[in-house]
Amino acid sequence: MWRSGTMGWRALAALCAVGLQACTQESARINPLIALHEQDEPVLGLYAPSSRSGRGGDDNGASGMKTAADLAGETLAFASSDFVFDGSMEGGVDERLPAYSEYVSALREAGASARTHPLIVKTVKISDDPEAAAAGIARQLDAGVSGIMFVAVESAEEVRQGLAAMRFRSEGGTRPDRVGAAPTYWGVSEEEYRARADLWPLDPEGELINWTIVESLEGLDNVQEIAAVPGIGVLWPGAGTLRRVFSTMGPDGERVLDEEAWENAIQQVLAACKEFDVPCGYPANSSDIEMRMEQGFTVFVMGWGEDGFATAETGRRLAGR
């Protein structure tokens, strides 16, 4: 990996923190999420705003859909989010990536970069078609994202395949050597991007991060083996999906949640995080973020909107940030 003399990026960033005059923005972390992890600070971010405006067409034939520039403006208007999360590509990368790439371009034009607004996206379930999933992950990385979330993970092998897809072949992975538009959003040259776009913490100076989510009974059965895989940046219980797993349809047609079983599943993932010293994430809201922080969760994603904004602010206050 790239070094400045004999000193790596992490050591340089530490020196910058104490005021070394020679340090510049270029010598610090590109991915601020990794810097927060290294400082044992909670990470709090939001979903990207929705493209739907909430109104129908008008007399001029407007569809009620926001433009990429509209979405970028909204994103930059809320300054307390550590990352921008997008789950739209879970159902297919090819279908959703073009619109997402337009959003990334609009963010850049509005003044954002990987240093100020790191992007994390869901990808397709890897075990359904590992080869196609790897190709999709490469395209998502080429768009400039800083992290990929593997969904519905049920085995350690599935994680290993996905992690390999995030690493260039020169680093022992399967990612093709191309870089796409990623260096532009990161604000670096192609050469520097190739040097720095490796997977943390496998490469302590890498700038890419993996999130892995467990959201099925099979995944829960294998959660310790999953958590033990080197290279996972954050492990998550899929709380929303697990809520459905642990609920049944009542006689009145309403779903009934087995709250004890659901909470036990969440705690099972958290216990695996603690056992293997992996940061643990949770989709928090204003009513539960304090409890989840006390339990040991350290990474939080919130929905876009007033409750999400309030939750992010509460989390920062509780963390003393």
Residue pairs with C-beta under 8 A, 6 or more apart in sequence:
1 8
1 195
1 196
1 198
1 203
1 205
1 206
2 9
2 192
2 195
2 196
2 205
4 12
4 27
8 204
8 205
9 27
9 28
9 29
9 196
9 205
10 29
10 38
10 204
10 205
12 23
12 27
12 28
13 23
13 27
13 28
13 29
13 35
15 23
16 23
16 27
16 28
25 115
28 35
29 35
29 115
29 207
30 114
30 115
30 146
30 186
30 187
30 188
30 196
30 207
31 114
31 115
31 118
31 146
31 147
31 200
31 207
31 208
31 209
32 82
32 115
32 116
32 118
33 43
33 82
33 83
33 118
33 146
33 147
33 209
34 200
34 206
34 207
34 209
34 233
36 42
36 43
36 82
37 43
37 233
37 279
40 298
41 319
41 321
42 293
42 298
42 299
42 300
42 315
42 316
42 318
42 319
42 321
43 82
43 83
43 234
43 279
43 298
43 299
43 300
44 80
44 81
44 82
44 299
44 300
44 302
44 311
44 312
44 315
44 316
44 319
45 81
45 82
45 83
45 84
45 85
45 120
45 300
45 301
45 302
45 312
46 78
46 81
46 83
46 84
46 85
46 301
46 302
46 303
46 304
46 308
46 309
46 312
47 84
47 85
47 86
47 87
47 301
47 302
47 303
47 304
47 308
48 71
48 75
48 84
48 85
48 86
48 103
48 304
49 66
49 71
49 74
49 75
49 304
50 66
50 304
51 65
51 66
51 71
51 99
52 64
52 65
52 66
53 64
53 65
53 66
54 64
55 64
56 64
57 63
57 64
58 64
66 74
67 106
68 99
68 102
68 103
68 105
68 106
69 106
69 109
69 110
71 103
71 106
72 103
72 106
72 107
72 109
72 110
72 112
73 110
74 304
75 81
75 84
75 107
75 110
75 112
75 117
76 107
76 110
76 111
76 112
76 117
78 309
78 312
80 309
80 312
80 313
80 316
81 117
81 312
82 118
83 117
83 118
83 119
83 120
83 146
83 147
84 107
84 117
84 118
84 119
84 120
85 120
85 121
85 301
86 100
86 119
86 120
86 121
86 122
87 121
87 122
87 149
88 96
88 99
88 100
88 121
88 122
89 96
89 97
89 100
89 121
89 122
89 123
89 124
89 136
89 140
90 122
90 123
90 124
90 125
90 151
91 124
92 124
93 123
93 124
93 136
93 137
93 139
93 140
94 136
97 136
97 139
97 140
97 143
100 121
100 143
101 143
101 181
104 119
104 143
104 144
104 181
104 185
105 181
107 117
107 185
108 144
108 184
108 185
113 185
113 186
113 187
114 144
114 146
114 185
114 186
114 187
114 207
115 186
115 187
118 146
118 147
119 144
119 145
119 146
119 147
119 185
120 145
120 146
120 147
120 148
120 149
120 209
120 211
121 140
121 145
121 147
121 148
121 149
122 148
122 149
122 151
123 133
123 136
123 137
123 140
123 148
123 149
123 150
123 151
123 162
124 132
124 133
124 136
124 151
125 133
125 151
125 152
126 133
126 134
126 150
126 153
126 158
126 161
126 162
126 165
127 154
127 155
127 158
130 158
130 161
133 161
133 162
133 165
134 161
134 162
134 164
134 165
134 174
134 175
137 148
137 162
137 165
137 166
137 175
138 165
138 175
138 176
138 178
139 180
140 148
141 148
141 166
141 175
141 180
141 182
141 197
141 208
142 178
142 179
142 180
142 181
142 182
143 180
143 181
143 182
143 185
144 180
144 181
144 182
144 184
144 185
144 186
145 182
146 207
146 208
146 209
147 208
147 209
147 210
147 211
147 233
148 162
148 166
148 208
148 210
148 211
149 210
149 211
149 212
149 213
149 236
150 158
150 159
150 162
150 210
150 211
150 212
150 213
151 213
151 215
151 238
152 213
152 215
152 216
152 219
152 238
152 241
153 159
153 212
153 213
153 214
153 219
153 226
154 214
154 216
154 218
154 219
154 222
155 218
155 222
155 225
155 226
156 222
156 225
156 226
156 228
156 229
159 212
159 226
159 229
159 231
159 232
160 229
162 210
162 212
163 173
163 199
163 202
163 210
163 229
163 231
163 232
164 172
164 173
164 174
165 173
165 174
165 175
166 173
166 175
166 199
166 208
166 210
167 173
167 174
167 175
167 198
167 199
167 202
168 175
168 176
168 177
168 194
168 197
168 198
169 175
169 176
169 177
170 177
170 194
171 198
171 199
171 203
173 199
177 194
179 190
179 193
179 194
179 197
182 193
182 197
183 189
183 190
183 192
183 193
186 193
186 196
186 197
186 207
188 196
196 205
196 206
196 207
197 206
197 207
197 208
198 205
198 206
198 207
198 208
199 206
199 208
199 209
199 210
199 231
200 206
200 207
200 208
200 209
200 233
201 230
201 231
201 233
202 230
202 231
209 233
209 234
210 231
210 232
210 233
210 234
211 232
211 233
211 234
211 235
211 236
211 281
211 299
212 226
212 232
212 234
212 235
212 236
213 235
213 236
213 237
213 238
214 220
214 223
214 226
214 235
214 236
214 237
214 238
214 269
215 237
215 238
215 241
215 242
215 245
216 238
216 241
216 245
217 245
219 226
220 265
220 268
220 269
223 268
223 269
223 272
224 272
224 275
224 276
226 232
226 235
226 272
227 235
227 272
227 273
227 275
227 276
227 278
228 276
232 278
233 278
233 279
234 278
234 279
234 280
234 281
234 299
235 269
235 272
235 273
235 278
235 279
235 280
235 281
236 269
236 280
236 281
236 282
236 283
236 299
237 265
237 266
237 268
237 269
237 270
237 280
237 282
239 262
239 266
239 282
239 283
240 283
242 262
242 265
242 266
243 257
243 262
244 255
245 262
245 265
246 257
246 258
246 261
246 262
246 265
247 255
247 256
247 257
247 258
247 262
248 255
248 256
248 258
249 255
249 256
250 256
266 282
267 295
269 280
270 280
270 295
270 296
270 297
272 278
273 279
273 280
273 296
274 280
274 296
279 298
279 299
280 296
280 297
280 298
280 299
281 297
281 298
281 299
281 300
281 301
282 292
282 297
282 299
282 300
282 301
283 300
283 301
283 302
284 292
284 297
284 300
284 301
284 302
284 311
284 315
285 302
285 303
285 307
285 308
285 311
286 307
286 310
286 311
286 314
289 300
289 311
289 314
289 315
289 318
290 314
290 318
292 300
293 315
293 318
293 319
300 311
300 312
300 315
302 308
302 309
302 311
302 312
